[in-house]
Amino acid sequence: MRSVNNEDVLLLFDVLKIDDRLRALKHGRKRMARCKLIQVMNFWTCAILLGILIYHLPASAASFDCTKTITLREKLICQDPELSSLDAQLGSKYKERLNLLSPKGAKLFRNSERHWLHFVSIVCPDSQNFRKDSLHNLKDCLSEEYRDRLKQLDMVGQKIGPFVFNRIDIYAAKPAPDKDGSRSGFYYQHTAYPQIDNIENSMTKLWNKQMERSLRLDDCGIYGDYDTYYKMGYASDKLISMTSAEETYCHGAPHGFGGSQTINTILIPSPHRLNSSDVFGSGQDWKAKLQKLFMEDLQKQGWKPRSACDKENALEIFLDPNRWLFTDKGIEVDFGPYEVCAYACTPRPVTVSWDSIRPLLVQNFMHP
């Protein structure tokens, strides 16, 4: 078996030093009635349990020595082929992505991994009675969290244009008296954001600072689930395009709600948020044509407005540069629940191709 190196030992000790209390941040929005803000969120002690994921043994076995298992979780991973394979994949993926980052980026990534390890130790507790009264069990819980984490790691060290992007994840969780939400028996918070890792100058430092996020209470206070995530679009030395989205579910509610916004940053000659004139100029002729193209793609989905208001809302969104995600294919627009219709009929993202809008673009616009 592979021996544990000094870096792994230091990381393991760092995991044990994680502070088990996160202070709830003051909620700054008032979209709906809020529950009481909590002063301090108390969390269970973070144990070694999943720190062993970073030992990186071959992908054909668990990522640690199964002859030295201590916890129920470790024993389950060693005994179950599916979990053993997922555990090994995580160890291998972690090492692979760590090697793509600068020393500074690797430090941020390690801290992100610690947040995830702590989170899993809470929502998948090492107990024989774990979720005995629910449909989930320890294997289901670990399998779900492992698969989610593998998808997240794919975005670490992501190369788009001239940039290598790191991904930072922050987690928190607290036992809940109900079984609502995606983590039955828990309230949880998660936020994710990108950081430029391979180029450090005044421009990239400013962009990274603007991308930073932190955990905070949302509309249901601590009595719910809050998740933010992002998707990178097109990036060049002149433009970075990405979408940031959030989802909130207040336990006991019939369903959740959320929204998204696109962050398009023009990098040169001076960094600023993209506006419509950067893309289509100062005229007005492009508006009706762009709306028509987007609406055609929306109707291909079979979407039909249930009222004039639904159609007006969609047309308004199509013209908002804060909703445009630039991709290799064209300009994409996504919709949040209730923006253009009821929750159940929220349409999928729509895209207009570069070829279809090329006549509308300003000269020398930096599209792919």
C-alpha positions as CSV (number, residue, x, y, z in Angstrom):
1,M,0.0,0.0,0.0
2,R,1.1,3.5,-0.7
3,S,2.6,5.3,2.4
4,V,1.2,8.6,3.6
5,N,3.4,11.5,2.8
6,N,4.1,14.5,5.1
7,E,1.7,16.8,3.1
8,D,-1.1,14.3,3.7
9,V,-0.4,14.2,7.4
10,L,-0.4,17.9,7.7
11,L,-3.7,18.1,5.8
12,L,-5.2,15.5,8.1
13,F,-4.1,17.4,11.2
14,D,-5.5,20.6,9.7
15,V,-8.9,18.8,9.2
16,L,-9.0,18.1,12.9
17,K,-8.4,21.8,13.7
18,I,-11.4,23.0,11.8
19,D,-13.6,25.3,13.9
20,D,-16.9,23.6,14.5
21,R,-18.9,26.8,14.7
22,L,-19.8,29.1,11.8
23,R,-21.4,32.4,12.5
24,A,-24.6,33.1,10.6
25,L,-24.3,36.1,8.3
26,K,-26.8,38.8,8.5
27,H,-29.5,38.3,5.8
28,G,-29.8,41.3,3.5
29,R,-32.9,40.6,1.4
30,K,-36.6,40.7,2.2
31,R,-38.4,38.8,-0.6
32,M,-40.5,36.9,1.9
33,A,-41.1,36.6,5.7
34,R,-38.0,35.3,7.4
35,C,-37.6,33.1,10.4
36,K,-35.4,34.1,13.3
37,L,-31.7,34.7,12.5
38,I,-29.4,32.4,14.4
39,Q,-26.4,33.8,16.2
40,V,-24.1,30.8,16.0
41,M,-24.4,27.6,14.0
42,N,-23.0,24.7,16.0
43,F,-21.6,21.7,14.1
44,W,-20.5,18.3,15.0
45,T,-16.8,17.7,15.5
46,C,-15.0,17.0,12.3
47,A,-13.1,13.6,12.6
48,I,-10.5,11.9,10.5
49,L,-13.2,9.7,8.8
50,L,-13.0,11.0,5.2
51,G,-9.6,12.8,5.4
52,I,-8.2,9.5,4.1
53,L,-9.7,10.2,0.7
54,I,-6.6,12.1,-0.2
55,Y,-4.2,9.2,0.2
56,H,-4.7,8.3,-3.5
57,L,-4.3,4.6,-3.8
58,P,-4.9,2.8,-7.1
59,A,-8.4,3.2,-8.6
60,S,-9.1,-0.5,-8.3
61,A,-9.5,-0.3,-4.5
62,A,-10.4,2.2,-1.8
63,S,-8.1,5.1,-1.3
64,F,-6.8,3.8,2.1
65,D,-5.6,0.6,3.7
66,C,-8.6,-1.6,4.3
67,T,-6.7,-3.7,6.8
68,K,-6.6,-0.7,9.2
69,T,-10.2,0.4,9.1
70,I,-11.7,1.9,12.3
71,T,-15.0,3.5,11.6
72,L,-18.2,2.1,10.3
73,R,-17.8,4.4,7.2
74,E,-14.4,3.0,6.4
75,K,-15.5,-0.6,6.8
76,L,-18.5,0.0,4.6
77,I,-16.3,1.6,1.9
78,C,-14.0,-1.4,1.9
79,Q,-16.8,-3.9,1.9
80,D,-18.9,-2.3,-0.9
81,P,-17.5,-2.4,-4.4
82,E,-19.4,0.7,-5.6
83,L,-18.3,2.8,-2.7
84,S,-14.7,1.5,-2.9
85,S,-14.6,2.5,-6.5
86,L,-16.1,6.0,-5.9
87,D,-13.6,6.5,-3.0
88,A,-10.7,5.6,-5.2
89,Q,-12.0,7.9,-8.0
90,L,-12.2,10.8,-5.6
91,G,-8.7,10.2,-4.4
92,S,-7.3,10.0,-7.9
93,K,-9.3,13.0,-9.1
94,Y,-8.3,15.1,-6.1
95,K,-4.6,14.5,-6.8
96,E,-5.0,15.1,-10.5
97,R,-6.8,18.4,-10.0
98,L,-4.4,19.5,-7.3
99,N,-1.5,19.2,-9.7
100,L,-3.2,21.6,-12.2
101,L,-3.0,24.5,-9.7
102,S,-0.5,27.0,-8.6
103,P,0.8,26.7,-5.0
104,K,-1.7,29.5,-4.0
105,G,-4.5,27.8,-5.8
106,A,-3.6,24.4,-4.3
107,K,-3.9,25.9,-0.8
108,L,-7.4,27.3,-1.6
109,F,-8.4,23.9,-3.1
110,R,-7.2,22.0,0.0
111,N,-9.3,24.3,2.2
112,S,-12.3,23.7,-0.1
113,E,-11.8,20.0,0.3
114,R,-11.7,20.3,4.1
115,H,-15.1,22.1,4.0
116,W,-16.5,19.2,2.0
117,L,-15.0,16.5,4.3
118,H,-16.5,18.3,7.3
119,F,-19.9,18.5,5.5
120,V,-19.9,14.8,4.7
121,S,-19.1,13.9,8.3
122,I,-22.3,15.8,9.3
123,V,-24.8,14.7,6.7
124,C,-23.5,11.1,6.6
125,P,-22.7,10.5,10.2
126,D,-20.8,7.4,11.3
127,S,-23.7,5.8,13.3
128,Q,-25.4,2.4,13.2
129,N,-28.7,4.2,13.6
130,F,-28.1,6.6,10.7
131,R,-31.4,7.6,9.2
132,K,-33.0,4.4,10.4
133,D,-36.4,5.9,9.9
134,S,-35.8,7.2,6.3
135,L,-35.3,5.7,2.9
136,H,-31.7,6.7,2.9
137,N,-28.8,4.8,4.6
138,L,-25.2,5.4,5.0
139,K,-24.3,3.9,1.6
140,D,-26.9,5.9,-0.3
141,C,-25.7,9.1,1.5
142,L,-22.0,8.5,0.7
143,S,-22.7,7.5,-2.8
144,E,-24.7,10.7,-3.5
145,E,-22.1,13.0,-1.9
146,Y,-19.2,11.2,-3.7
147,R,-20.9,11.6,-7.1
148,D,-21.7,15.2,-6.5
149,R,-18.1,15.9,-5.5
150,L,-16.7,14.2,-8.5
151,K,-18.7,16.6,-10.7
152,Q,-17.4,19.5,-8.7
153,L,-13.8,18.4,-9.0
154,D,-14.1,18.4,-12.8
155,M,-14.3,22.3,-12.6
156,V,-11.0,22.6,-10.6
157,G,-8.2,23.5,-12.9
158,Q,-10.6,24.1,-15.8
159,K,-8.8,25.7,-18.8
160,I,-10.9,28.2,-20.8
161,G,-9.1,30.5,-23.2
162,P,-5.9,31.9,-21.5
163,F,-7.1,31.2,-18.0
164,V,-7.0,28.2,-15.6
165,F,-9.9,28.5,-13.2
166,N,-10.0,27.1,-9.7
167,R,-13.3,26.2,-8.0
168,I,-13.9,27.0,-4.3
169,D,-16.7,25.2,-2.4
170,I,-17.8,26.1,1.1
171,Y,-20.3,23.9,3.1
172,A,-22.2,23.9,6.3
173,A,-24.9,21.7,7.7
174,K,-27.0,21.3,10.8
175,P,-29.4,18.6,12.0
176,A,-33.1,19.3,11.2
177,P,-36.2,17.9,12.9
178,D,-37.8,17.0,9.6
179,K,-37.0,15.0,6.5
180,D,-37.5,17.7,3.9
181,G,-34.9,18.9,1.4
182,S,-32.3,16.9,-0.6
183,R,-30.4,16.0,2.6
184,S,-33.1,14.4,4.7
185,G,-32.8,15.3,8.3
186,F,-30.5,18.3,7.8
187,Y,-30.5,22.0,6.9
188,Y,-27.5,22.8,4.7
189,Q,-25.7,25.6,3.0
190,H,-23.3,25.5,0.0
191,T,-21.7,28.1,-2.1
192,A,-19.3,27.8,-5.0
193,Y,-17.3,30.3,-7.0
194,P,-14.4,30.4,-9.5
195,Q,-11.0,32.0,-9.2
196,I,-8.4,32.7,-11.9
197,D,-5.4,30.7,-10.9
198,N,-2.6,30.9,-13.5
199,I,-2.4,34.7,-14.1
200,E,-1.9,37.2,-11.3
201,N,-2.1,40.9,-12.1
202,S,-4.3,43.8,-11.0
203,M,-7.1,42.8,-13.4
204,T,-7.3,39.1,-12.4
205,K,-7.0,40.1,-8.7
206,L,-10.0,42.4,-9.1
207,W,-12.0,39.7,-10.9
208,N,-11.2,37.1,-8.3
209,K,-12.3,39.5,-5.5
210,Q,-15.6,40.2,-7.2
211,M,-16.2,36.4,-7.5
212,E,-15.7,35.6,-3.8
213,R,-18.8,34.3,-2.0
214,S,-19.5,33.3,1.6
215,L,-22.2,31.3,3.4
216,R,-25.1,33.4,4.5
217,L,-28.7,32.9,5.7
218,D,-31.3,33.4,3.0
219,D,-35.1,33.9,3.1
220,C,-35.9,31.0,5.4
221,G,-33.0,31.7,7.8
222,I,-31.4,28.6,9.1
223,Y,-34.6,26.6,8.6
224,G,-33.9,25.7,5.0
225,D,-31.4,24.8,2.3
226,Y,-29.4,27.3,0.4
227,D,-27.2,26.4,-2.6
228,T,-25.3,28.6,-5.1
229,Y,-23.4,27.3,-8.1
230,Y,-22.0,28.6,-11.3
231,K,-21.3,27.7,-14.9
232,M,-18.4,29.1,-16.9
233,G,-19.1,30.3,-20.5
234,Y,-16.6,31.9,-22.9
235,A,-13.3,33.4,-21.7
236,S,-10.6,35.3,-23.6
237,D,-8.0,37.9,-22.7
238,K,-10.8,40.5,-23.4
239,L,-14.0,38.9,-21.9
240,I,-15.0,36.4,-19.2
241,S,-18.6,35.2,-19.2
242,M,-20.2,33.1,-16.4
243,T,-23.5,32.4,-14.8
244,S,-24.1,32.4,-11.1
245,A,-27.3,30.8,-9.8
246,E,-28.9,30.1,-6.4
247,E,-31.6,27.8,-5.1
248,T,-33.4,28.1,-1.8
249,Y,-35.8,25.6,-0.2
250,C,-37.5,26.5,3.1
251,H,-38.4,23.2,4.9
252,G,-42.1,22.6,4.8
253,A,-42.7,24.6,1.7
254,P,-44.3,22.9,-1.4
255,H,-41.2,23.7,-3.5
256,G,-38.1,25.9,-3.6
257,F,-37.3,29.0,-5.6
258,G,-34.2,30.6,-7.0
259,G,-32.7,32.7,-9.8
260,S,-29.6,33.3,-11.8
261,Q,-27.6,36.2,-13.2
262,T,-24.8,36.3,-15.8
263,I,-21.6,38.1,-14.9
264,N,-20.0,39.3,-18.1
265,T,-16.7,41.2,-17.6
266,I,-15.0,43.2,-20.3
267,L,-11.3,43.0,-19.3
268,I,-9.7,45.6,-21.6
269,P,-8.9,48.4,-21.9
270,S,-10.3,48.7,-18.4
271,P,-12.4,46.1,-16.5
272,H,-16.2,46.8,-16.5
273,R,-19.5,44.9,-16.6
274,L,-20.6,44.3,-20.1
275,N,-23.6,46.3,-21.4
276,S,-25.6,45.9,-24.5
277,S,-23.7,48.7,-26.4
278,D,-20.5,46.6,-26.1
279,V,-22.2,43.9,-28.1
280,F,-24.8,45.6,-30.4
281,G,-23.9,49.2,-30.4
282,S,-25.9,52.2,-29.4
283,G,-28.8,51.7,-31.8
284,Q,-32.1,50.1,-31.2
285,D,-32.6,47.9,-34.3
286,W,-31.1,44.8,-32.8
287,K,-33.7,44.5,-30.0
288,A,-36.7,43.3,-31.9
289,K,-34.5,40.9,-34.0
290,L,-32.8,39.4,-30.9
291,Q,-36.2,38.9,-29.2
292,K,-37.5,37.2,-32.3
293,L,-34.6,34.8,-32.4
294,F,-34.8,33.9,-28.7
295,M,-38.6,33.5,-28.9
296,E,-38.3,31.1,-31.8
297,D,-35.9,28.9,-29.9
298,L,-38.2,29.0,-26.8
299,Q,-41.1,27.9,-28.9
300,K,-39.2,25.0,-30.3
301,Q,-39.4,23.6,-26.7
302,G,-43.2,23.7,-27.0
303,W,-43.4,26.6,-24.5
304,K,-46.4,28.8,-24.9
305,P,-47.1,31.8,-22.7
306,R,-50.2,31.4,-20.5
307,S,-50.8,35.1,-20.5
308,A,-49.6,38.3,-22.2
309,C,-47.6,39.0,-19.0
310,D,-45.6,35.7,-19.4
311,K,-44.6,36.7,-23.0
312,E,-43.7,40.3,-21.9
313,N,-41.5,38.9,-19.1
314,A,-39.6,36.6,-21.5
315,L,-39.1,39.4,-24.1
316,E,-37.7,41.7,-21.3
317,I,-35.3,39.0,-20.1
318,F,-34.0,38.5,-23.7
319,L,-32.8,42.1,-23.8
320,D,-31.1,42.1,-20.4
321,P,-27.2,41.8,-20.8
322,N,-27.1,40.5,-17.2
323,R,-28.8,37.4,-18.5
324,W,-26.6,36.7,-21.5
325,L,-24.1,33.8,-21.1
326,F,-21.6,33.9,-23.9
327,T,-20.6,30.4,-25.1
328,D,-18.8,28.9,-28.1
329,K,-22.3,28.3,-29.7
330,G,-23.8,31.7,-29.1
331,I,-25.7,33.7,-26.5
332,E,-27.6,31.7,-23.9
333,V,-30.4,32.8,-21.6
334,D,-31.6,30.8,-18.6
335,F,-34.8,31.3,-16.6
336,G,-35.6,31.1,-12.9
337,P,-38.8,29.7,-11.4
338,Y,-41.8,32.0,-11.8
339,E,-40.0,34.4,-14.2
340,V,-42.0,33.6,-17.3
341,C,-44.6,31.1,-16.0
342,A,-45.6,28.9,-13.0
343,Y,-42.9,26.9,-11.3
344,A,-43.7,23.6,-13.1
345,C,-43.5,25.1,-16.6
346,T,-40.1,26.9,-16.2
347,P,-38.5,26.5,-19.7
348,R,-35.0,25.2,-20.4
349,P,-32.2,27.6,-21.5
350,V,-32.5,29.1,-24.9
351,T,-29.6,30.0,-27.3
352,V,-29.2,32.2,-30.4
353,S,-26.2,31.2,-32.5
354,W,-23.4,33.5,-33.4
355,D,-24.2,33.0,-37.1
356,S,-27.7,34.2,-36.6
357,I,-26.8,37.4,-34.8
358,R,-23.5,38.2,-36.6
359,P,-25.1,41.0,-38.7
360,L,-26.3,42.7,-35.5
361,L,-22.9,42.8,-33.7
362,V,-20.6,45.8,-33.4
363,Q,-17.4,45.6,-35.4
364,N,-14.6,43.7,-33.7
365,F,-16.8,42.3,-30.9
366,M,-14.8,39.6,-29.1
367,H,-17.1,36.6,-29.7
368,P,-15.6,33.1,-30.3
